[in-house]
Amino acid sequence: MTASFDNCPKALIRPVQYRDLDWLDSINTETGQIQGNSVSISFKEQLQQVRRWFGLLKFLSWFPNSFQDHFRVYVAELPDVSGNSLKGFIKISPFNSGRSTWRVERVMVKSSQDQPELLTNPKGVGSQLLRYCLETVWEARTWVLEVNINEKNTLALYRQNGFQPLAQLTYWLLEPELLQTLAQTYVELPNLLPVSNADAHLLYQLDCVSMPPLLRQVFDRNPQDFKTRFLKGLCSKWQQWFHQKEVAQGYVFEPQRKAAIGYFELTLSKDGSQPHQAQLIVHPAYTWLYPKLLAQMAEIVQKFPTQSLELISADYQHEREEYLEKLGAHPIENTLLMSRSVWHKLKEVKRDGLHLSEMLQGLQAVPRTPIPSRFSWLKTPINTSENNTLPSSNHRQDDNKSLESSEKTDQD
């Protein structure tokens, strides 16, 4: 096994091209059938969209804009006997608007019987794809990703490349019968307001206070992350219409503190083909909002085809997990949130003709007159009282002698 690790060939990593989309669709379908997670479904929908707009997205990736990294995928080519040179791909995207934190959305490697260690090998294709992104994206100072705890090979790949766990996330499923029961206990919240770009600062404060300091530092968000640009909002509206989805948002405003204490976002399926998805943020000091906000979301869900609701909770949100357990929600998936920091080494520029004498010019001695000081280098201390009296008495004697000599000269 060690010999095969050492002899692992180096893959050619390049940006994705249009001819690679069929292979991406096939390997995503194979992995989706084995794992059966929602990540494969969302990636399949994105591939269908990219096929129509691949030329435009390729053009937009050449200069800064909102869609520059909409589909940033790199593929790895490795010569093979069967003629199939594509062995894996990686998809990345910026996590925040400042582009200081990036996200690894997916890493997939197609292993074969001849080379089964392409994913778990520290020098394999998976590690080469990750290392390429870590070295290429100079803007990134921190990388984050989310991986299922049951995917042992993928988890080992991330650990081998320096990723450390941040938090454990649990995906909960609320059945339609449970949603109907919650909708019957619906009580209208008086301070529930719609979300707009003017509320970005309030949502940013709520997001900061709802997570530990370490996650806040890793995410590195700012109020711009909670604003929706015009072109991006227009594109999301078109995607919602094409995929038969609708998004509902709202937040609870506290008028005394002038702060947002709760926020929810619902992604609703109009045709009932997929479960509804929810994102929920609650201030840690206002945990009584959990039943009210869930009842509010259950009331909205009743207007659409009958389907279950997916909700996420983290291990540092103890109140939410306890409430969902008491409510009767079912945990369907456990994932691990991981991160890694990156420091890019800058190349040192050497100047020609730089000598040691030029570097040490500031250390050369400069000739100057010494400055006298009142402290002497003598070992015995000086009595200041004697010094003050002796010169005065001598000075008086000299004055008397001078007066006598002057009187004699006058008499003569």
Buried (B, 14 or more C-beta within 10 A) or exposed (E): EEEBEEEBEEBEBEEBEEEBBEBBBEBBEEBBEEEEBBBBBBBBBBBEBBEEBBEEBBEBBEEEBEBBBBBBBBBBBBEEEEEEBBBBBBBBEBBBBBBBBBBBBBBBBBBEEEBEBBBBBEBBBBBBBBBBBBEEBEEBBBBBBBBBEEBEEBBBBBEBBBBEBBBBBBBBBBBBEBBEBBBEEBEEBEEBBEBEEEBBBBBBBBBBBBBEEEBBEBBBBBBEBBBEEEEBEEBEEEEBEEBBBBEBBBBBBBEEEEBBBBBBBBBBBEEEEBBBBBEBBBBEEEBEBBBBBBBBBBBBBBEBBEBBBBBBBBEBBEEBBEBBEEBEBEEBBEBBBBBBEBEEEEEEEEEEEEEEEEEEEEEEEEEEEEEEEEEEEEEEEEEEEEEEEEEEEEEEEEEEEEEEEEEEEEEE
